[in-house]
Amino acid sequence: MASKNLISSPAFAYTVVYVKDVAKSVEFYANAFGYTVRRLDGSHRWGELESGQTTIAFTPAHQHETDGRTGEVQTAGSGHERNPVEVCFAYSNVDEAFKRAVDNGAVPVSPPEEKEWGQKVGYVRDIDGLVVRLGSYMKPSS
């Protein structure tokens, strides 16, 4: 068991999504999922959305700063493959959120349905093929 005296518990600060076109992805997420753009730098190599305590950020899939150090980003090759990560957003009305996403260019994967664990969930793909889960808020377990 790790000692809690060494460092404080970290805050989950960022989810970084590697994309083909940062400006297009920032605009897509703002329109399809209802986020406000926090920042899009002039070079269009970094963008951020206002999303509460954790920032959703976008950066190019291939860049010299990281490809040589951490390896190249691997993306799903077809609609039957998926990346090992999905982005999940919580909404009070999942049906409306799903419709908004699809109306703004998201590819529908699975329409919202009630799940056995008590959450309503639907899935779409973003413009880069990343799976996005749209789910209802979960009540804390007692």
N, C-alpha and C positions, 0 to 999 in steps of 0.2 A: 504494500500500500504506500503510495507516495505521500511524502510529508507535506502538510498544508502550510508549514512555516516558511517554505522557500519562496513562494510567490503567491500573490492573491489569485483568485479565480479569474481567468481571462474573460473578456467580453467577446462575443462573436461579432466582429466588426464588419466584415465584408463577405459577400458571395461574388466572385468574379466570373463572368460568363465570357468565354472566348468566342468571338463572332467574326463573320466575314467583313461586315461594315458597321462600325461602331455607331455612326450617326443614324443609319437606318434602324438599327436595333433599338437604340434609345427612343427614337420616335415611335417604333412599333410597340414597345412595352408601355410607353406613356398612353398611346391610343387604345391598345387592346386590353390592357389590364388596369388602367386608371391611375397610373403613377405620375407624379410631377417630376420634371427633369431638374436635378440639383446642379449638374455640371456637365458640359461637353467641351473639352478643351479644343483650342483652335486647330490642332493637328488632327483631330478626330481619332486620336489613339487612346482616349480614355473618356468614359462617360459614366455618370452616376444618376440614380433615381432616389427621390425621397421615399423611404420605406420604413420609417420607424427607427428602431435601435440598430438594425443591421442594414448596411448599405448594399444595394444591388449595383454592381459596377460592370462595365463592359470594356473589353480591350481586344485588339485584333488577335485572331487565332494564331497567326504566325508573325513573330517579331524577333529581331536579332537579340534583344535584351534577355529573352528567356529561352528561346529554342535551343541554344547551345548549352545552357546551364541546367535546365530542368527537363529537357526533351520536348519534342514536338507534340502539339495538341492533337489528339486522335478524335475524330468525329465519326458518328454513325454513317454508314455507307448507303443505307436504304431505309425505307419506311418500316421495315421489319426489324431493324436494329435500333438500339438506343444507347445514348451515352450512359456512363455509370452513375450519373447524378441527374436528379430532376429538381426543378424549382417548384416550390409549393407556395401558393397564396391562399389566404383565408378570407372569405367573404360572408356577409350575412345573407346574401341571396346568390347562391351558386348558379342557378338557372340564368339569371340576368348577366352574371359575370361571364358565363360560358358563351352566351349569345353575343355579348359585346366583343369578346375575344375573336370569335369566328367572323363577326361582321367587320372586324378590323384586320383580317388577314391571317389569323391563326388557323391551322389545319385541325379540324375536329378529329380526335382519336376515339374518345368514348364519352357519350353524353352523361350529364350528371345523374347519379343514382345513389340511393341509400345503401350504405355499407353496413356490414354486420357489427362493426365497432361503434355505430351510432353517428357516423359522419356522412354527409352528402358529398360526393366526389365526382368530378368530371376531368377529362384529360384532353389537352390540345398540344400541338407542336408549334414552336415559334418559327420565325422565318429562317432560322439556321438548323432546324430539325430537333432542337432540344425539347424534351417532354416537359410540359408545365401542368402541374396538378392544381386544380381549382377546388378548394374544399370549404366546407362550412366550419365555423369555429367549433372547437371541441370544448365540452364542459369539463372542468377539472374533476378527476376521479376522487371519490370520497374515501 
